[in-house]
Amino acid sequence: MVLKALCIYNPNAGSGKAGKQLPVIKELLERYHIDAEIQLTQFAHHGTKLVQETDLSAYEALIIAGGDGSFFDVLNGYMEKQVEIPIGIIPVGTGNSLSKDISKRHDNLENFVKIIAEGHQKYFDVGKVSTNDKTFYFGNMTGFGFTTDVTLTGIKFKLLGDFAYTLGVIFNTIKLKTYPLQMIINGQTYNLQNTFVTVSNSRYAGGKMMVAPNAEIDDGLLDIVVVNKVSRLQLLKTFPKIFDGSYIQSEFVNYYQAPEVAFTTNHQKIVSPDGEIMGELPVKINVLPKAIKIFVEQSI
């Protein structure tokens, strides 16, 4: 049986490696009987535009071939549509954080095509971010403060792959500063001296960093990590623990789960959803439970 799909393909993902992998992906789609109409993105956020302008009712599935930023783009076009079709992921980007919640064998591209062909689906929560002038959606995580500064540095050194994020951590630790932050969560108001905040729907960010070890993609909750005032030495000593999630046990880290959270500050803080740069505080973030369906490995 042939699956008719629309594939939004980002050839620039993975610092251009995705473009070189296109012939391989085409062959895999054919081998697994997926009749995919492949549309290549040509500029930033083109994926959003392509989905907005396409009649999705003509397809049985929507495939995103790219990285976390590609998923973000397509998701923000998809959430405006009335037609609901399942989404498949082929991770050919740099970090591919979300793929780790889709399959245990997340380093094998053929495996992800096979997952789509097998058709096993799971509900997937979506995060909604509302600022003063923007509303957008994320699948993986959003954050601000130190994490956004790391993202901005990582973008400049994207050719270095995962190491770009590590370099970003080191560089921004040198100029580390805290700022006053008000957080409203679960009916409580907290006034904090903050270093950074992440709000996650899935476990990983920046490739292999387990930012939210307790997150589940379909539990109807956001996982909020608040890193309070911390010294440079403490931050550098704690950083390696982010790869197994044990950093959340540090005395300066608070971990919350909630369907909604709001933040305000008198400092300019930029929001970075799924590795993109978009919006500023104040911000309200809430979860849309089971908003979409995605193809996942049956053992997940």
N, C-alpha and C positions, 0 to 999 in steps of 0.2 A: 504494500500500500504506500502510495506517494503522499508526502506531506507538503502542501503548498505554503511557502513562507516568504516573507519579506525580510531581507537581511540588510541592515544598515551597517556598512563596513567602513571603519576609519583607517585608511591606509597609513596615516601618520602616527598611529598609536605605537607605543613601544619604541619611540624615537625613530620611526620609519620602518622598523622591522616588520610591522603588520603588512605593509605593502608588498614586501618580498614573500610573505607567506600566503598571499592571496591565491596563487595557483594550487597550493596544497589544500587550502580550505575548500576551494571549488571542487577538487577531486573527492574530498571526504564527503561533502554534501551529496554529490552524485552517488557515491558508493553506498551511502545510507538512505538512498531514495528520498532525499529532500529536494524538492523542486523550488530552489531559492532564486528570487529576483534580487540581485545584489545592487544596492545603490551606494556609491562611494561618497563619503563626506568630503567637502572641498575647503571648508573654512570652519573657524570656531563656532560651535553651537549649530552647525548645519544639520546635525542629527535631529535636533528639535524641529527645525523647519520641514525637513523631509517627512517626518511622521505626521506633522500637522496637516500637510498638504496631500497625504495619501489616504485613499479609501481602504481602511484596514479590513472592512467586511469581505474583501476579495481574497483574504488570506486566512490560513488556519493557525499561523504562528508568526511571531515577530522575533527575529534573531538580531542580537547586538554583538558585533565583532569589533572589539576594541578593548579599552581599559575601563577603569572606574569612571573617568570623565565622560567616556562615550555612553556608558549606562545612564549617567546623570542627564546628558543631553536628550537621549531618546525618551527616558522616563518623563521628562518635563513636557515633551510633545504628546506622549501617550496619555498622560493624566487629563488632558483636555478633550480626549476623544470619548465618544459614547460607546464605541464598539470595544468589547473585551475579548482579547485573544491572549493565549499564554506567551510568555517571553522566554527565549533561550539565550544563553550567554556563551560566546566563544572568546576566551580571554587572551587577546593578543596585544595587551597594553603593557605598561611598565610595572605598576603595582599589582593589578588584578586582585585586589583585596577581597572583593565580593565573591570571587570564584571559590574561595576556600570554605564558604558556607553552602556551596552548591555541590561540591564533590570532594571526596577524600583524596582523589587522584588529580589534584588541580594543576599538575605540571604536564599533563598529557592532552594535547588539543583534540586528538581523535576521540578521547573519552567524552569530551563535551558535545561533540557532534552526535555521538552514540546516545548520550543522555536525551538529546532533543528527539532523536529518531525513536527511542523507546517510549517516549511520551509520558513518563511519570511526572506528575505536577504537584506543586505544594503552594499553599497560600503564602503570600509575602506582604508584610507590613511596609508601609511607605511613610517616611517622615515629611511633615509639611512645615516650612519655615515662613514666617510672616514678619517682615520688617516694615518700616514706615512707608516705603515706596515699592517694595517687591514681595511677591509670593512665589516660592519655588519648592520643589520636592527633591528628596534624596533617598537613595536606597541603602547606602552604606553608613555614612556618618557626616556630621557637620561639627565645626568647632570654631574657636576664636581665641585670641591671645597668642601665647607662645606657639601653639600648633599652626596657626595661620602664618606666623612669621617663618616657621620651618617650611611650610608649603611654598611660600613665596621664594625662599632660597632654593628649595628643591626644584622648582620650575626652571631656575636659571642653570642648574646643573643636571638636567634631566637625562643627558647623554650618559651619565654615570649609573643609570638604573637605580636600584634600591639604595645604593650608597649615597645618592643625592640627598635622601631624607636624613641619613646619619650625619652628613656634612652640614645640613641645615640645623640639626640639633646642636652640634658643636659651635657653629658660628653664632647662633642666637643665644646660646648659654652665656657667651662672653658679654653680651649687652643686655642681660636679663634684668627686667624690671617688673614689679608687681603693680596692680592698679585696683582701685575700689570697685566692687561689683555687688549689685543687689540681685538675688535669685529668689524667685517665688516657685515653690514646688510642693506638691501634696498639701496645699493649704498653709504652708509655712513660709515666712519671709526670712532670708538670711542676708546679712551684710558682711561681705568678705573682702579680704585682701588677696587678690587672685593672681595666679600665674597663667593658667589656661583652663579651658573647659572643652570637653568633647561630649557630643550627644550622638549616640550610636544606635543603629538598628541591627547591625551585624558585628561580628567579633573583631575583624581585622581592619587596619588602615595602614596606608603607606607601604603596602606589600605584605611584610611579615610581622608587623607590630600588632600584638594582641591587645588592642586598646580597651576592648570591652569583653572580658572573658566570660561574663555571664549572659551575654546577649543572645537572643534567639530571634530569628527573622519572622516568626509568626506568633509571638506571645502577647501582642497588643501593648507592649511597653517600650519606652525609650530607656537606654542605659546611659546615665549621666555621670561622667567622671569630672570631679572638681579638684584641681590641684591648687592648693593654697600657697601662702608665702613659703618659699623654699630657697635655700642658699644654692649658689652655683655648684658647690662641691656635692651637696645632697642630690641635686638634679643629675649631675654627671654619673654619680654612683648608682643612682636609681635607674637611669636610662636603659641599661642592658636587661633589666627585669621586665621591660615592656614587651619583649619578644615572647615571653611565656605568660604574661598577664599578672605576674606576682607583684608588680609595682603598686597595685591597688591596695596592698596591705601596708603601705608606708603611712606613717603618722600624719603626713601633710596631705594625704589623698582621701577624698570622700567619694563614695560610690552610691548612687541612687538609681532607683527604677521608678518610672512614673509615666503616665500617658501624655503628660503636658508639663512644660517648664517655660519660664519667662526670665529674661535677663535685661538689666539696665545698667548703664555706667555713664559717668561724665567724661570718659575718655573715648577717643575714636577707636573702635574695635571692628575690624573687618571679619566677615563670616566666610568660612571656606567649606562649602558642602562638597563632599566626594572629590576633594582635591582641586575644586574650582574656587575662584575668588568672586564672591557675589554678595552684596548687601552689607549693612552695618547694624550695630546695636543702636537702639533697643530691638529685641527680637523675642518672638513667641514661637515655640516649637512644639508641635503636637504630633501624635502618631495617628495614622489612618489604618486601623486594623484590617488585615487580610484584604488590602486594597487591590492587589493584582495576583496573578498566578504565574509561577515560573517553573521551568523544567529543572528538576533536580535528580541526583543519583538516588536510587531507591533506598539505599542504606542510610541516607541523611534524615 
